[in-house]
Amino acid sequence: MTSILERASTNPRVQLAATAIASGAVVAGAILGYQRLQRSERVHKLKSSIPSLADADEALRKLDGFGGPSRVDKEDLRNEILGRRAQAGDYDDELILEQLARNRVFLTPEGLDKLRGAFVVVVGCGGVGSHCTAALARSGVSRIRLIDFDQVTLSSLNRHAVATLADVGIPKVHCLQRRLLAVAPWVHFDLQQEKFWDQAADRLLSPWKETGQKPDFVVDAIDNIDTKVALLKYCHDHELPVISAMGAGCKSDPTRIIVGDIGTSTDDGLSRSTRRRLKLLGITKGIPTVYSTEKTGEGKAELLPLPEDEFKKGQVGDLGVLPDFRVRILPVLGTMPAVFGYTVANHVILAITGYPHDYLPAKGREKMYEGLLASVQGGEEKVLRYQTGGDPSISVGLKTPITTGDVAFLAEEVFKGRSVITGLTTRLILTRWRKPTSPILIKIGEGASEQKSSNLKLTDLVLMTKEEGTRHDKLILSGDQQPEDVYDATTVAKVEAAQKETAFYEKYR
């Protein structure tokens, strides 16, 4: 071994290769270091180029931890001082009433008083949330809690209500307070720079500290499914009035934006996913929602994953929240979040003041859900009797682990309200797809405390008409045939795809 190393060390080719490798490593390190330096300089130059009204001797305010600073704005300082005075009561109420005169005439003095005394929580302060907040502050709401973990980025400026170049890099909640104090200095802001999550819900949606007033309304302007569902579930369970804004991305037709119940929202990916998750949690209606009925089509923007090579083409995240934080490009026409935001604010204002308003009713499917639930119950009782020799007493008191939300999810979201066999939409039932190969009865306790239930799962069920169900029951559930013997390959594949989709969402029950 030693002789091999000695020969290698004296071999000119080996020495040349080693030198080349070492040189390459040095050059690569130098290039990476230079690129990082260039990036830092670009950020510094851009932020330093933002104009300021401050004097040279005023303190510098850093926008974030790695970019250049911008000077404290004289106008901001004046607005902050005015805001402190106004919120302390040192502001002529007649001036406020003059500023709100048009709202006062429209809503009546009593309605405006309700609005001025209201406490609204806005969760999510991006495009939709910022326009909603601006409208609420301009309209007279005096207590606003803002919840958002993010910072203003350069790409935010095409849709944010009030952000300017000077705000790039600062928290969105601070940006809104900073700009809206110049419009309505009497508004009290409670800033929570953090991500909403279920374990912090009690604190983030707690009463206003000084008065103990509960939120009069909560605005959901979140674009993350998990946190959106958590917020809506909390508000539903705690009876907090809430309105949810669905996706403004990839939308371009403002005439298709409506306010409707969560059960009516269609043609929107965020709405569909939210609705599915809520149904599995037992929430099928009762939450007003702003959504678009616009359908995608040829030539329209679509949300696509950003390929890795796109990051290499340019400095996507130069003004991102954090250095090297990847930014996903979402196709958003800047006008659409504003329409969503003002629609949300409009609904909140009308609801708080008691002004007459109606949103579209739910689909009127409650009776259908009850009927489907009854079909599940009856089907399980039949299967149990088949397994126990036909004794009718065995099925007395049998319970099924299926809820109204479950059948709503299966009927609406998985099977789209159509029979999986023929696509018909009337006289529908839910029934098992396959005959159970093991006992379905689960017994706990004895005598008067005995509990009987079936082991039914959502993935066991399919939607079909009553007539199809009768045939299915005769040939498969009480007969000896398999679905593959009765139905064609297309139908079987359709059911398997539906079962796979159901299994994915069943974990959220």
Beta strands, then each sheet from edge to edge (+ up, - down):
strand 1: 60-62
strand 2: 69-71
strand 3: 119-123
strand 4: 143-147
strand 5: 188-192
strand 6: 217-220
strand 7: 242-245
strand 8: 257-261
strand 9: 288-292
strand 10: 398-399
strand 11: 428-432
strand 12: 441-444
strand 13: 451-454
strand 14: 461-465
sheet 1: 1+ 2-
sheet 2: 5+ 4+ 3+ 6+ 7+ 9+ 8-
sheet 3: 10+ 13+ 12-
sheet 4: 11+ 14-
end
